[in-house]
Amino acid sequence: MAKVVMYTSAVCPFCINAERLLRNKGVTEIEKIRVDMQPELRAEMMAKTGRRTVPQIYIGERHVGGFDDLHALDVQGGLDPLLAA
């Protein structure tokens, strides 16, 4: 299964939904980078993704985006193959 990295914060319903969707897809390990605890990590996230909001999700080397992007990818049938890579 592909490595999943998620920029997240403690109080984020979209982060919780993204994690739930990934867990339902069989993802057992998610590397969480907490931007609320270390502001420099938010700056790193913004530089890498061009976005300010969490979650920001990477599957393997691909930046998927936030929860809405993750959900749309799943609906289009693209999430399972990406996770399997």
Backbone as JSON, one array per atom type, in Angstrom:
{
  "sequence": "MAKVVMYTSAVCPFCINAERLLRNKGVTEIEKIRVDMQPELRAEMMAKTGRRTVPQIYIGERHVGGFDDLHALDVQGGLDPLLAA",
  "N": [[0.85, -1.18, 0.0], [0.45, 2.25, -0.71], [2.33, 4.97, 0.71], [0.87, 7.2, 3.01], [0.57, 10.56, 3.74], [-0.5, 13.12, 5.84], [-1.15, 16.45, 6.31], [-2.35, 18.02, 9.13], [-4.63, 19.13, 11.76], [-5.6, 19.42, 15.23], [-8.34, 20.02, 15.76], [-10.3, 19.5, 13.45], [-12.76, 18.88, 11.36], [-12.77, 18.05, 8.67], [-10.33, 16.8, 8.44], [-10.73, 14.61, 10.11], [-12.77, 13.31, 8.69], [-11.35, 12.7, 6.33], [-9.41, 10.94, 7.32], [-11.09, 8.89, 8.21], [-12.24, 8.0, 5.78], [-9.93, 7.07, 4.47], [-9.13, 5.04, 6.26], [-11.32, 3.32, 5.99], [-10.76, 2.44, 3.48], [-8.77, 0.71, 3.92], [-6.33, 1.67, 4.74], [-3.81, 1.55, 7.04], [-1.78, 2.94, 8.22], [-1.12, 6.29, 8.7], [0.85, 8.99, 8.18], [0.9, 11.65, 10.19], [1.14, 15.1, 10.12], [1.24, 17.6, 12.27], [0.14, 20.71, 11.97], [-0.88, 22.59, 13.67], [0.53, 22.48, 15.98], [3.12, 23.11, 15.38], [3.98, 25.86, 13.91], [5.84, 26.34, 11.83], [5.64, 24.13, 10.27], [3.21, 24.46, 9.0], [3.87, 26.54, 7.31], [5.71, 25.18, 5.72], [3.96, 23.31, 4.55], [2.31, 25.04, 3.09], [4.14, 26.08, 1.27], [4.77, 23.79, -0.17], [2.29, 22.89, -1.18], [0.77, 25.08, -1.96], [-1.51, 25.75, -0.69], [-3.56, 26.75, 2.13], [-5.19, 25.48, 3.94], [-6.13, 22.68, 6.05], [-7.21, 19.27, 5.79], [-4.17, 18.43, 4.06], [-3.3, 16.16, 1.75], [-1.09, 13.58, 0.89], [-0.5, 10.9, -1.23], [1.66, 8.44, -1.69], [3.91, 9.94, -3.82], [2.21, 11.78, -4.79], [0.31, 14.73, -4.55], [-2.78, 14.89, -3.31], [-4.65, 16.67, -2.35], [-7.21, 18.28, -0.43], [-9.87, 17.11, 1.8], [-12.24, 17.17, 0.23], [-11.18, 16.86, -2.33], [-10.01, 14.34, -2.05], [-12.29, 12.76, -1.6], [-13.67, 13.17, -4.02], [-11.86, 11.98, -5.77], [-12.12, 9.36, -4.94], [-14.83, 8.83, -5.6], [-14.65, 9.0, -8.36], [-13.28, 6.74, -8.88], [-10.53, 6.65, -8.69], [-9.07, 6.47, -6.35], [-8.58, 3.92, -5.11], [-6.75, 2.54, -6.96], [-4.56, 4.29, -6.7], [-3.89, 4.07, -4.0], [-3.13, 1.42, -3.99], [-0.79, 1.38, -5.39]],
  "CA": [[0.0, 0.0, 0.0], [1.2, 3.5, -0.83], [2.49, 5.76, 1.93], [-0.07, 8.32, 3.11], [0.99, 11.63, 4.62], [-1.58, 14.1, 5.93], [-1.01, 17.64, 7.14], [-3.6, 18.02, 9.88], [-4.67, 19.83, 13.05], [-6.38, 18.68, 16.23], [-9.78, 20.27, 15.68], [-10.55, 19.69, 12.03], [-13.7, 17.84, 10.92], [-12.38, 17.53, 7.36], [-9.23, 15.86, 8.7], [-11.35, 13.4, 10.66], [-13.45, 12.63, 7.58], [-10.34, 12.15, 5.44], [-8.84, 9.76, 7.97], [-12.11, 7.85, 8.2], [-12.31, 7.47, 4.42], [-8.71, 6.29, 4.22], [-9.2, 3.82, 7.09], [-12.31, 2.45, 5.34], [-10.11, 1.9, 2.28], [-7.76, -0.25, 4.35], [-5.08, 2.31, 5.13], [-3.58, 1.32, 8.46], [-0.81, 3.92, 8.71], [-1.15, 7.63, 8.13], [1.81, 9.88, 8.83], [0.21, 12.93, 10.44], [1.99, 16.25, 10.4], [0.35, 18.52, 12.98], [0.52, 22.1, 11.71], [-1.33, 23.44, 14.76], [1.51, 22.42, 17.07], [4.37, 23.66, 14.89], [3.64, 26.78, 12.81], [6.77, 26.24, 10.7], [5.15, 23.05, 9.41], [2.16, 25.04, 8.14], [4.59, 27.28, 6.26], [6.24, 24.15, 4.83], [2.82, 22.78, 3.81], [1.87, 26.06, 2.13], [5.15, 26.16, 0.22], [4.7, 22.58, -1.0], [0.99, 22.66, -1.81], [0.12, 26.31, -2.39], [-2.8, 25.85, 0.02], [-3.45, 27.13, 3.54], [-6.11, 24.72, 4.79], [-5.91, 21.25, 6.3], [-6.02, 18.47, 5.56], [-3.5, 18.33, 2.76], [-3.01, 14.72, 1.74], [-0.2, 12.99, -0.11], [-0.5, 9.44, -1.36], [2.92, 8.27, -2.4], [4.49, 11.25, -4.15], [1.16, 12.63, -5.38], [-0.51, 15.6, -3.69], [-4.18, 14.68, -3.66], [-5.4, 17.86, -1.96], [-7.94, 18.19, 0.82], [-10.87, 16.05, 1.9], [-13.13, 17.19, -0.94], [-10.43, 16.29, -3.45], [-9.88, 12.9, -1.76], [-13.61, 12.16, -1.81], [-13.94, 13.2, -5.46], [-11.0, 10.96, -6.37], [-12.74, 8.07, -4.62], [-16.06, 8.71, -6.39], [-14.24, 8.8, -9.75], [-12.62, 5.45, -8.99], [-9.09, 6.79, -8.76], [-8.39, 6.35, -5.06], [-8.11, 2.55, -4.87], [-5.5, 2.27, -7.67], [-3.49, 5.12, -6.15], [-3.49, 3.45, -2.74], [-2.52, 0.11, -4.26], [0.52, 1.55, -6.06]],
  "C": [[0.89, 1.24, 0.0], [1.26, 4.21, 0.52], [1.53, 6.94, 1.88], [0.46, 9.3, 4.15], [-0.12, 12.67, 4.63], [-1.17, 15.24, 6.86], [-2.35, 17.84, 7.81], [-3.5, 18.95, 11.09], [-5.65, 19.09, 13.95], [-7.89, 18.82, 16.03], [-10.15, 20.58, 14.23], [-11.49, 18.58, 11.55], [-13.35, 17.25, 9.55], [-11.23, 16.54, 7.48], [-9.77, 14.53, 9.22], [-12.05, 12.61, 9.56], [-12.46, 12.0, 6.61], [-9.72, 10.9, 6.03], [-9.83, 8.6, 7.96], [-12.23, 7.2, 6.83], [-11.1, 6.59, 4.11], [-8.71, 4.99, 5.01], [-10.19, 2.82, 6.47], [-11.76, 1.81, 4.07], [-8.98, 0.93, 2.63], [-6.42, 0.35, 4.71], [-4.91, 2.15, 6.64], [-2.61, 2.33, 9.07], [-0.93, 5.22, 7.93], [-0.13, 8.46, 8.9], [1.14, 11.25, 8.95], [1.23, 13.99, 10.81], [1.08, 17.33, 10.97], [0.82, 19.97, 12.81], [0.06, 23.04, 12.81], [-0.32, 23.48, 15.9], [2.85, 23.05, 16.68], [4.09, 24.55, 13.67], [4.58, 26.69, 11.61], [6.35, 25.12, 9.75], [4.01, 23.51, 8.52], [2.81, 25.81, 7.0], [5.18, 26.3, 5.24], [5.12, 23.59, 3.94], [2.39, 23.77, 2.72], [2.86, 26.18, 0.98], [5.05, 24.97, -0.72], [3.41, 22.49, -1.8], [0.35, 23.91, -2.41], [-1.22, 26.54, -1.72], [-2.56, 26.11, 1.5], [-4.22, 26.2, 4.47], [-5.68, 23.27, 4.95], [-7.24, 20.53, 6.15], [-5.44, 18.73, 4.18], [-2.9, 16.93, 2.73], [-2.1, 14.37, 0.57], [-0.38, 11.49, -0.07], [0.68, 9.12, -2.26], [3.52, 9.65, -2.62], [3.44, 12.25, -4.65], [0.41, 13.43, -4.32], [-1.95, 15.47, -4.16], [-4.99, 15.94, -3.4], [-6.05, 17.66, -0.61], [-8.97, 17.07, 0.8], [-11.78, 16.02, 0.68], [-12.46, 16.57, -2.16], [-10.29, 14.78, -3.29], [-11.19, 12.18, -2.05], [-13.95, 12.09, -3.3], [-13.11, 12.14, -6.18], [-11.58, 9.58, -6.13], [-13.98, 7.83, -5.48], [-15.73, 8.42, -7.86], [-13.51, 7.47, -9.97], [-11.1, 5.5, -9.02], [-8.34, 6.55, -7.46], [-7.81, 4.95, -4.84], [-6.82, 2.24, -5.64], [-4.3, 3.06, -7.13], [-2.97, 4.53, -4.85], [-2.75, 2.14, -2.95], [-1.12, 0.21, -4.84], [1.67, 1.38, -5.09]]
}
